[in-house]
């Protein structure tokens, strides 16, 4: 019995790991693409919304992406039935390491900048990219995630990827600017 009472204070002092998850209704990425193949450059905005993902207790951040999360499908009027099936299939999963205790340690109003190395998990794709992100505690169970410095994708690299080039071509892009600015605004919730 004494051993049981001795363990209780130890259990109370152990750190509680947060179950941090993205709030899909408040998590999105926007990209600005400048089309260069017309008479004059035209700027278009695209969005990946309803971001879903979580940070596991071991610090693994998983962010699966589906075609249905983009605004691309809404640009086509009549899609074949198989496109609907493909739309809800995870096309790629981004993974990174983010210790949840770093988020747990933030006080309300406090921020930290962490450079996460995102890896792309997909068939025959082996890419990684370091992205500096700002994590700001907005409430007891809320952390806002934004980019810590201006963020842009390489338009030439996008067009060099056959899958991305095919999708962009379907949208009417034949040539795009090499600078594709990206804006991230996401909310992590401790559930």
C-alpha positions in Angstrom: 0.0 0.0 0.0 2.9 2.4 0.8 4.3 1.7 -2.6 1.0 2.7 -4.3 0.9 6.0 -2.3 4.6 6.7 -3.2 3.8 6.2 -7.0 0.9 8.7 -7.0 3.0 11.8 -6.6 5.3 10.6 -9.3 2.4 10.1 -11.7 1.2 13.6 -11.0 4.6 15.1 -11.8 5.0 13.4 -15.1 4.6 15.7 -18.1 1.3 15.3 -19.9 1.8 15.0 -23.7 -0.6 17.1 -25.7 -2.5 15.6 -28.6 -2.0 18.4 -31.0 -4.2 18.4 -34.1 -4.8 20.8 -36.9 -8.2 22.4 -36.9 -9.3 21.8 -40.5 -11.7 24.8 -40.5 -8.9 27.2 -39.6 -5.9 25.7 -41.4 -5.0 26.5 -45.0 -2.1 27.2 -47.4 -2.4 29.8 -50.2 -0.2 30.0 -53.3 0.1 32.8 -55.8 1.0 31.7 -59.4 1.9 34.2 -62.0 1.1 32.9 -65.5 3.7 34.0 -68.1 2.4 32.4 -71.3 -0.2 35.1 -72.2 0.0 38.6 -73.7 0.8 39.9 -70.2 1.5 38.2 -66.9 -1.6 37.2 -64.9 -1.7 36.4 -61.2 -3.9 33.6 -59.9 -4.5 32.5 -56.3 -4.9 28.9 -55.3 -5.7 27.4 -51.9 -5.3 24.1 -50.0 -7.9 24.2 -47.3 -9.1 21.9 -44.5 -5.6 20.9 -43.6 -5.7 17.8 -41.3 -2.9 16.4 -39.4 -1.5 15.8 -35.9 1.6 15.7 -33.8 2.1 12.3 -32.2 3.5 11.9 -28.7 6.9 11.0 -30.3 6.9 14.3 -32.1 6.0 13.1 -35.6 3.9 15.7 -37.5 1.8 14.1 -40.3 0.0 16.2 -42.9 -1.8 14.1 -45.5 -2.9 16.1 -48.6 -5.8 15.2 -50.9 -6.9 16.7 -54.2 -10.3 17.5 -52.7 -8.6 20.0 -50.3 -7.6 22.2 -53.2 -9.6 24.6 -55.2 -8.5 22.8 -58.4 -11.6 20.6 -58.8 -14.0 23.5 -58.6 -12.4 24.9 -61.7 -13.7 22.0 -63.8 -17.4 21.6 -64.6 -17.9 18.0 -65.6 -15.5 15.5 -64.0 -15.8 11.8 -64.7 -16.9 9.6 -61.7 -13.4 8.2 -61.2 -12.1 11.7 -60.5 -14.3 11.8 -57.4 -12.7 8.7 -56.1 -9.2 10.1 -56.8 -10.2 13.4 -55.1 -10.5 11.8 -51.7 -7.4 9.6 -51.9 -4.3 10.8 -50.1 -1.9 11.9 -52.8 1.0 12.8 -50.6 1.8 13.0 -46.9 4.2 15.5 -45.5 6.0 14.5 -42.3 8.3 16.4 -39.9 9.5 16.2 -36.3 8.1 18.7 -33.8 8.4 17.8 -30.1 5.0 18.5 -28.6 6.6 19.6 -25.3 7.9 22.7 -27.1 4.2 23.7 -27.7 3.2 22.7 -24.2 5.9 25.0 -22.8 4.6 28.1 -24.5 2.7 30.7 -22.4 -0.3 32.5 -23.9 1.0 35.2 -26.3 4.4 33.7 -26.5 5.9 32.5 -29.8 8.8 30.3 -30.9 10.3 29.9 -34.3 11.2 26.3 -35.3 12.6 25.2 -38.6 10.9 21.9 -39.5 12.3 19.7 -42.3 9.3 18.4 -44.2 9.6 15.1 -46.0 7.3 14.1 -48.8 6.0 10.6 -48.6 4.6 9.4 -52.0 5.4 6.8 -54.6 8.9 7.3 -56.1 9.2 10.8 -54.5 12.0 11.5 -52.0 12.1 15.2 -51.3 12.6 17.3 -48.2 12.5 21.0 -47.5 13.4 23.0 -44.4 10.6 25.5 -43.5 10.9 28.1 -40.7 7.6 28.3 -38.9 6.3 30.5 -36.1 4.2 28.9 -33.4 2.2 31.4 -31.3 0.1 30.3 -28.3 -3.3 32.0 -28.6 -5.1 30.2 -25.9 -4.8 27.4 -23.4 -5.4 24.8 -26.1 -4.6 26.8 -29.3 -1.4 27.4 -31.1 -1.4 29.5 -34.4 1.1 28.3 -37.0 2.4 30.7 -39.7 5.6 31.0 -41.7 8.4 32.8 -39.9 9.8 34.4 -43.0 8.6 34.9 -46.6 8.0 31.5 -48.2 8.0 30.6 -51.9 8.2 27.5 -54.0 10.4 27.3 -57.0 8.2 27.5 -60.1 10.9 25.8 -62.3 11.0 22.8 -59.9 7.2 22.7 -59.9 7.1 22.6 -63.7 9.9 20.0 -63.7 7.6 17.6 -61.7 5.5 15.7 -64.3 2.5 15.3 -62.0 2.5 18.9 -61.0 3.1 20.0 -64.6 0.1 17.9 -65.8 -2.2 19.5 -63.2 -1.0 23.0 -64.0 -1.4 22.3 -67.7 -5.0 21.2 -67.1 -5.5 24.6 -65.4 -4.1 26.4 -68.5 -0.6 27.1 -67.2 2.1 26.5 -69.8 4.7 28.7 -68.2 4.8 30.2 -64.7 7.0 32.6 -62.8 9.9 31.0 -61.0 8.8 32.6 -57.7 5.5 31.2 -56.3 4.8 32.9 -52.9 3.0 30.7 -50.3 1.1 31.8 -47.2 0.4 29.4 -44.3 -2.2 30.0 -41.7 -3.1 27.0 -39.5 -4.4 26.4 -36.0 -3.3 23.5 -33.8 -5.7 22.4 -31.1 -4.8 20.5 -28.0 -7.5 17.8 -27.8 
